[in-house]
């Protein structure tokens, strides 16, 4: 009896294995799953693995359309499905003999959210480092139209197929742990556009920009050395390309509207390189996604006392300001008024994030009737000892909200900057100093730590800037 029993068990196991090999089971990368958001009104790519050579059928419930594709010799397959206007929830059925269903799928606007610790910082804040209003934001955060995806940290010397993560509902326990910058950005978009929003947070505190660029992108910069792909041991997240390979590459091609970015502190001592690397990262991602010049908006790093007595972060902010006009469809949110002397993670995450959303609402979604950028220097005119400045993005004028302007400096040919008296006029800013009779250059808020005091009347701050091109100190 025992032998007969064992025989039947063996037969059943063999039949089960045969069944799996015949009918298969579709495997999807983590970016595809229940609760996901697909980009609306586009041909959205879906891909995965199946039995080699099998026919994969994809059925979308919003139009009951079937798409078929044959898996390659390695089992890989990819298909594009046509998405409607925002809505849902829907289901997607995928089968190569055995059906996999993706449930509670929304169609809306999808944004990739990346960078270092100020992007990673969760809504609840870090230990001993709060986010203003976080508890109220968390307790009221339940929203069926917003979905959250956090990519787990990983490194790789080679591009990989998948990462670890999953789409989560917008509920207090999930929002608490999600990127504050990404969440507040998505929340304002959802409120104004009234469409589902999908947010993919892929960030790692303390990282430089080079790890987030692919090998092909990094090769364009002769000042960056590619890593030895045969190196052994723990891989530093500061190594060029390794975060792109592990945390970006697995979702390249996923349907998105655009990306937001909050990084720069770790590159602050190399502003001359960053001014090239930031547009380079954007162009790198765009070329790989293959959907054109998708919008890319970023937060300019906040003033902070790095304890060095230098101006490194001021030069980095200048590099970020220059990058904002270097390529098409890019924009920068300034937070000169939000920096904290002893905290590199500004607590006013909601304010900074909503400035990113204002850029998206005007530049990407065509909304109008409100400002989305702070004043930017247009022209400097010197009249004897007096300097006059005019600004773009200040159609309704400038303000310091009742405070004395204290962030302007002026210098003569000796390149020695001294504080200047500055006044708001109908035309812009007029400034002077009794110590400089023949001014040649002006700087505004050009320090590691300083609280900016110049705004347009809509309340958006001016970036730190300088009119000289003298070598960095």
Secondary structure, 3 states (H helix, E strand, C coil): CHHHHHHHHHHHHHHHHHHHHHHCCCEECCCCCCCCEEECCCEEEEEEECCCCCEEEEEECCCCEEEEEECCCCCEEEEEEECCCCEEEEEEEEECCCEEEEEEEEEEEEEEEEECHHHHCECCCECCECCCCHHHHHHCCCEEEEEEEECCCCCCCCCCCCCCCCEEEECHHHHCCCEHHHHHHHHHHHHHHCCEEEEEEEECCCCCCHHHCCHHHHCCCCCCCCCCCCCCCCCCCCCCCHHHHHHHHHHCCCCCCEEEEECCHHHCCCHHHHHHHHHHHHHHHHHHHCCCCCEEEEECCCCCCCCCCCCHHHHHHHHHHHHCCCCCCEEEECCCCCCECCECCCCCHHHHHHHHHHHHHHHHCCCCCCCCCCCEEEEEEEECCEEEEEEECCCCCEECCCCCCCCEEEECCCCCEEECEEEECCCCEEEEECCECCCCEEEECCCCCCCCCCEECCCCECCCEECCCCCCC
